[in-house]
């Protein structure tokens, strides 16, 4: 544990310098649990849903109307209608 520390650092790490943990902090530490894996699953599901919506919108809709715009008759500008 102290392989990379010099003797001055070893003297500093005594029992009286270690922070005492109170009962409230002990309870808070015990109630902590891992939330990374469930969040990662939800995030991957969100990305999948986002991709599905984008795929559907691109196939069913007309992305050229967003890029080029249209006139009052619904004709896409810059394309042969």
C-alpha positions in Angstrom: 0.0 0.0 0.0 2.8 2.4 0.8 5.2 1.2 -1.9 5.3 4.5 -3.8 5.2 6.9 -0.8 8.1 8.3 1.2 8.4 8.2 4.9 6.9 11.7 5.4 3.7 10.6 3.8 3.6 7.5 5.9 3.8 9.6 9.0 0.9 11.8 7.8 -1.4 8.8 7.4 -2.1 8.1 11.1 -5.3 7.1 12.8 -6.1 10.6 14.0 -5.7 12.1 10.4 -8.3 9.7 8.9 -11.7 11.2 8.7 -14.3 9.8 10.9 -17.6 8.7 9.3 -20.8 9.6 11.0 -24.0 7.5 11.2 -25.7 9.5 8.5 -22.9 9.1 6.0 -22.7 5.4 6.9 -26.3 5.0 6.1 -25.9 6.9 2.8 -23.0 4.8 1.7 -24.9 1.6 2.5 -27.9 2.8 0.4 -25.8 3.4 -2.7 -26.2 0.9 -5.5 -25.1 0.6 -9.1 -27.3 2.4 -11.6 -25.0 2.3 -14.6 -26.2 -0.9 -16.1 -29.9 -0.1 -16.0 -29.2 3.3 -17.3 -27.1 1.9 -20.1 -29.9 -0.4 -21.1 -32.4 2.4 -21.2 -30.0 4.6 -23.2 -29.5 1.8 -25.8 -33.2 1.4 -26.1 -33.6 5.1 -26.5 -31.0 5.1 -29.3 -32.7 2.2 -31.0 -36.0 4.0 -30.9 -34.5 7.2 -32.2 -32.9 5.3 -35.1 -36.3 3.6 -35.8 -38.1 6.9 -36.0 -35.4 8.4 -38.2 -35.5 5.4 -40.5 -39.3 5.6 -40.7 -39.3 9.3 -41.3 -36.6 9.1 -44.0 -38.4 6.3 -45.9 -42.0 7.6 -45.6 -41.3 11.3 -45.7 -39.6 13.5 -48.2 -36.2 14.6 -46.9 -35.6 16.7 -50.0 -38.5 19.0 -48.9 -36.4 19.8 -45.8 -33.2 20.4 -47.7 -34.5 22.3 -50.8 -37.8 23.7 -49.6 -41.1 23.8 -51.5 -43.3 26.4 -53.1 -47.0 27.1 -52.3 -48.2 24.3 -54.6 -46.0 21.7 -52.8 -43.4 21.4 -55.5 -39.9 20.8 -54.3 -37.5 23.5 -55.4 -34.5 22.4 -57.5 -36.2 19.1 -58.6 -38.2 18.1 -61.6 -41.8 17.8 -60.4 
